[in-house]
Amino acid sequence: MAHRARASYDSRVFESPMPRIAPEVVLRKTVPGVVRYEAVVDHCLSVHSGAPARVSCHGGAMRAVATRGEISVVPVGASDQCIQDDSSEIVDLHLPSSLVRLAATELGLDPDRTGLEPQFCIRDERIEHIAWALEADHRAGSPSGLLFRETLGLALAVHLLTRYRGAPQSARAGLSPSQLSRVREHIEAHLAGDVSLVRLARVAGVSASHFRVLFKRSMGVPVHEYVIQRRVERARRLLNEGQLPASQVAFEAGFSHQSHMARCMRRVLGVTPTAITRAVGS
């Protein structure tokens, strides 16, 4: 009996979802115009990787030439935008919140009250070194494996919290990590269809009115805005792949029609689907 009970317990342990701590590498090419930096789900590090590009930030108050290696740190819930006079290439490193929480714990900090301070156009050799290593592995098809990415991700998160930690955040209860994981997985699985507030609340195990408050506390944005952001991101990825016409991309991403996708994409990313398609074809 004891052996069977232990086997059942071990099965539950291995079936439980593990927190995501490996950074995601996204290679971007931007065209002249408004470029928006927004961290909706994960913390985001954007590293300029191409030729110098003239940029204007903070409503035109600051003009500069972005060069290879310049970094912007955009914590979850933060955003910024600039106007680029030139095309540019960017390596985005998306750091899961669970990774930053793990790093905070490693440093003996309270993960519920520890966050990052936004940084724009900074130089940091350690971040650059890790970013180029992750970029090279990504371009090669990730031959180094998950452990390599997780190890570099943890080193990066520890460095960020050591050097760019924000003021302690007030502890506000939101969804638990397991609730948030279930909700996000449900949203991703149903982006192409209708996403119901009542259904999401049931997935989280709370009332609909309570869910709205808890979700915003956890993610920093209302749930409807989060869903739009995820649909825009899916549409951007599909357009970059170049396998589907824009009308089909709109359907696959859950938009009611192509014009709806274009409006949301312009608001969120500052570019139109046509601009993304042209950039892919160039």
C-alpha positions as CSV (number, residue, x, y, z in Angstrom):
1,M,0.0,0.0,0.0
2,A,2.8,2.4,0.9
3,H,4.5,1.7,-2.4
4,R,1.4,2.3,-4.4
5,A,0.7,5.6,-2.6
6,R,4.2,6.8,-3.2
7,A,4.0,5.9,-6.9
8,S,0.7,7.9,-7.1
9,Y,2.3,10.9,-5.4
10,D,5.4,10.8,-7.7
11,S,3.1,10.7,-10.8
12,R,1.4,13.9,-9.6
13,V,4.7,15.6,-9.1
14,F,5.9,14.8,-12.6
15,E,2.6,15.8,-14.2
16,S,2.4,19.2,-12.5
17,P,3.5,22.1,-14.7
18,M,6.9,23.5,-14.2
19,P,7.5,27.2,-14.1
20,R,8.9,28.7,-17.4
21,I,12.3,30.2,-16.7
22,A,14.1,30.0,-20.1
23,P,14.2,33.4,-22.0
24,E,12.5,33.6,-25.4
25,V,14.6,35.1,-28.2
26,V,12.8,37.1,-30.8
27,L,14.6,38.7,-33.7
28,R,12.9,41.9,-35.0
29,K,13.4,44.1,-38.0
30,T,11.7,47.5,-37.6
31,V,10.9,50.0,-40.3
32,P,11.1,53.8,-40.0
33,G,8.2,55.2,-38.0
34,V,6.8,54.6,-34.5
35,V,8.4,51.6,-32.7
36,R,6.7,50.5,-29.5
37,Y,8.3,48.6,-26.7
38,E,5.8,46.9,-24.4
39,A,6.1,44.2,-21.8
40,V,2.7,42.6,-21.5
41,V,3.4,39.1,-20.2
42,D,7.2,38.9,-19.7
43,H,9.9,41.4,-18.8
44,C,11.6,42.4,-22.1
45,L,15.2,43.3,-22.9
46,S,15.6,44.9,-26.3
47,V,19.2,44.9,-27.7
48,H,20.0,46.9,-30.8
49,S,21.9,44.5,-33.1
50,G,22.1,46.1,-36.5
51,A,23.5,49.3,-38.1
52,P,23.2,52.6,-36.4
53,A,19.6,54.1,-36.4
54,R,18.5,57.6,-35.7
55,V,15.8,57.6,-33.0
56,S,13.7,60.2,-31.2
57,C,12.2,59.3,-27.8
58,H,10.1,60.9,-25.1
59,G,8.0,63.0,-27.4
60,G,11.0,64.2,-29.4
61,A,12.7,65.5,-26.3
62,M,15.7,63.2,-26.8
63,R,17.3,62.4,-30.2
64,A,20.1,59.9,-30.5
65,V,21.7,57.4,-32.8
66,A,21.2,53.8,-31.5
67,T,24.2,51.7,-32.1
68,R,24.9,47.9,-31.7
69,G,24.6,46.8,-28.1
70,E,22.4,49.5,-26.7
71,I,19.8,48.0,-24.4
72,S,16.4,48.9,-23.1
73,V,14.9,47.1,-20.1
74,V,11.1,47.1,-20.1
75,P,9.5,45.4,-17.0
76,V,6.2,43.7,-17.1
77,G,3.4,46.3,-17.3
78,A,5.7,49.0,-18.6
79,S,5.9,50.5,-22.1
80,D,7.7,53.1,-24.2
81,Q,7.9,54.1,-27.8
82,C,10.2,56.0,-30.1
83,I,10.2,57.3,-33.6
84,Q,12.9,55.8,-35.8
85,D,14.3,57.6,-38.9
86,D,16.0,54.4,-40.1
87,S,15.3,50.7,-40.2
88,S,16.9,48.7,-37.5
89,E,17.5,45.1,-36.2
90,I,16.7,44.2,-32.6
91,V,17.2,41.2,-30.4
92,D,14.3,40.9,-27.9
93,L,14.9,38.7,-24.8
94,H,11.6,37.9,-23.1
95,L,12.2,37.0,-19.5
96,P,9.3,35.1,-17.8
97,S,8.1,36.6,-14.5
98,S,8.8,33.2,-12.9
99,L,12.5,33.6,-13.9
100,V,12.8,37.0,-12.2
101,R,11.0,35.7,-9.2
102,L,13.4,32.7,-9.0
103,A,16.4,35.1,-9.2
104,A,14.9,37.3,-6.5
105,T,14.6,34.2,-4.2
106,E,18.3,33.3,-5.0
107,L,19.3,36.8,-3.9
108,G,17.3,36.5,-0.7
109,L,14.7,39.1,-1.8
110,D,11.0,39.0,-1.5
111,P,9.8,38.0,-5.0
112,D,6.4,39.6,-4.4
113,R,8.0,43.0,-3.7
114,T,10.9,42.9,-6.1
115,G,10.8,44.4,-9.6
116,L,13.0,46.0,-12.3
117,E,13.5,49.6,-13.0
118,P,12.9,50.6,-16.7
119,Q,16.1,51.5,-18.5
120,F,16.5,52.9,-22.0
121,C,19.5,53.1,-24.3
122,I,22.0,51.9,-21.7
123,R,25.3,50.0,-22.2
124,D,26.1,46.9,-20.1
125,E,28.8,44.5,-21.2
126,R,27.4,41.6,-19.2
127,I,23.9,41.9,-20.7
128,E,25.4,42.2,-24.2
129,H,27.6,39.1,-23.7
130,I,24.6,37.0,-22.6
131,A,22.3,38.5,-25.4
132,W,24.8,37.6,-28.2
133,A,25.2,34.1,-26.8
134,L,21.4,33.5,-26.7
135,E,21.1,35.1,-30.2
136,A,23.7,32.8,-31.7
137,D,22.2,29.7,-30.1
138,H,18.7,30.8,-31.4
139,R,20.0,31.4,-35.0
140,A,21.7,28.0,-34.9
141,G,18.4,26.3,-34.0
142,S,19.0,26.1,-30.2
143,P,21.5,23.2,-30.3
144,S,22.7,24.0,-26.8
145,G,19.3,23.0,-25.3
146,L,17.0,24.1,-22.6
147,L,19.5,23.9,-19.8
148,F,21.8,26.4,-21.6
149,R,19.1,28.9,-22.0
150,E,17.8,28.5,-18.5
151,T,21.4,29.0,-17.1
152,L,22.0,32.1,-19.1
153,G,18.5,33.4,-18.3
154,L,19.1,33.0,-14.5
155,A,22.5,34.7,-14.7
156,L,20.9,37.6,-16.6
157,A,18.0,37.9,-14.2
158,V,20.3,37.9,-11.2
159,H,22.4,40.6,-12.8
160,L,19.4,42.7,-13.6
161,L,18.1,42.5,-10.0
162,T,21.5,43.3,-8.7
163,R,22.0,46.4,-10.9
164,Y,18.6,47.6,-12.0
165,R,16.3,46.7,-9.2
166,G,13.4,49.0,-8.7
167,A,12.0,50.3,-5.4
168,P,10.2,47.7,-3.3
169,Q,6.7,47.1,-4.6
170,S,3.7,47.1,-2.2
171,A,2.5,43.6,-1.8
172,R,-0.9,43.2,-3.4
173,A,-2.6,39.9,-3.7
174,G,-3.4,38.7,-7.2
175,L,-3.9,35.4,-8.8
176,S,-1.6,32.6,-7.6
177,P,1.1,31.4,-10.0
178,S,-0.9,28.2,-10.6
179,Q,-4.1,30.1,-11.3
180,L,-2.3,32.5,-13.6
181,S,-0.6,29.7,-15.5
182,R,-4.0,28.0,-16.1
183,V,-5.6,31.2,-17.2
184,R,-2.8,32.1,-19.6
185,E,-2.8,28.6,-21.1
186,H,-6.6,28.8,-21.6
187,I,-6.3,32.1,-23.3
188,E,-3.5,30.9,-25.7
189,A,-5.6,27.8,-26.5
190,H,-8.7,29.8,-27.4
191,L,-7.3,33.0,-29.0
192,A,-8.8,32.1,-32.4
193,G,-12.3,31.9,-30.9
194,D,-14.3,33.7,-28.2
195,V,-12.6,34.2,-24.9
196,S,-15.2,34.3,-22.1
197,L,-14.7,36.3,-18.9
198,V,-16.9,33.8,-17.1
199,R,-15.0,30.9,-18.4
200,L,-11.7,32.4,-17.4
201,A,-13.0,33.1,-13.9
202,R,-14.0,29.4,-13.7
203,V,-10.6,28.3,-14.8
204,A,-9.1,30.4,-12.0
205,G,-11.7,29.2,-9.5
206,V,-13.0,32.7,-8.6
207,S,-16.0,34.9,-9.4
208,A,-16.0,36.9,-12.6
209,S,-15.9,40.3,-10.8
210,H,-13.1,39.2,-8.5
211,F,-11.2,37.7,-11.4
212,R,-11.1,41.0,-13.2
213,V,-9.4,42.7,-10.2
214,L,-7.0,39.8,-9.5
215,F,-5.9,39.5,-13.1
216,K,-5.1,43.2,-13.4
217,R,-3.1,43.0,-10.2
218,S,-1.1,40.1,-11.5
219,M,-0.5,41.2,-15.1
220,G,-0.7,45.0,-14.8
221,V,-3.3,45.2,-17.6
222,P,-7.1,44.4,-17.9
223,V,-7.8,40.9,-19.1
224,H,-9.4,42.2,-22.4
225,E,-6.3,44.2,-23.2
226,Y,-4.1,41.2,-22.5
227,V,-6.1,39.1,-24.9
228,I,-5.8,41.8,-27.6
229,Q,-2.0,42.0,-27.0
230,R,-1.7,38.2,-27.3
231,R,-3.8,38.2,-30.5
232,V,-1.6,41.0,-32.0
233,E,1.5,39.0,-31.1
234,R,0.1,35.9,-32.8
235,A,-0.8,37.9,-35.9
236,R,2.7,39.5,-36.0
237,R,4.3,36.0,-35.8
238,L,2.1,34.6,-38.5
239,L,2.7,37.6,-40.8
240,N,6.5,37.2,-40.2
241,E,6.2,33.6,-41.2
242,G,4.7,34.7,-44.5
243,Q,2.7,31.5,-45.1
244,L,-0.8,32.9,-44.9
245,P,-2.7,35.9,-46.4
246,A,-3.6,38.7,-44.1
247,S,-7.2,37.8,-44.1
248,Q,-6.4,34.3,-42.9
249,V,-4.0,35.6,-40.3
250,A,-6.8,37.8,-38.9
251,F,-9.0,34.7,-38.5
252,E,-6.2,32.5,-37.0
253,A,-5.4,35.3,-34.4
254,G,-9.0,35.7,-33.4
255,F,-9.9,39.1,-34.9
256,S,-13.4,39.6,-36.3
257,H,-12.0,40.8,-39.7
258,Q,-8.8,42.1,-41.3
259,S,-9.6,45.7,-40.6
260,H,-10.0,44.9,-36.9
261,M,-6.6,43.3,-36.9
262,A,-5.1,46.3,-38.6
263,R,-6.6,48.7,-36.0
264,C,-5.4,46.7,-33.0
265,M,-1.9,46.1,-34.5
266,R,-1.5,49.8,-35.2
267,R,-2.5,50.7,-31.7
268,V,-0.4,48.1,-30.0
269,L,2.7,47.9,-32.2
270,G,2.5,51.2,-34.0
271,V,2.7,49.5,-37.4
272,T,0.2,48.0,-39.9
273,P,0.0,44.4,-41.1
274,T,1.0,45.8,-44.5
275,A,4.2,47.3,-43.1
276,I,5.2,44.0,-41.5
277,T,4.5,42.1,-44.6
278,R,6.7,44.5,-46.7
279,A,9.5,44.2,-44.1
280,V,9.4,40.4,-44.4
281,G,9.5,40.6,-48.1
282,S,12.4,43.1,-48.3
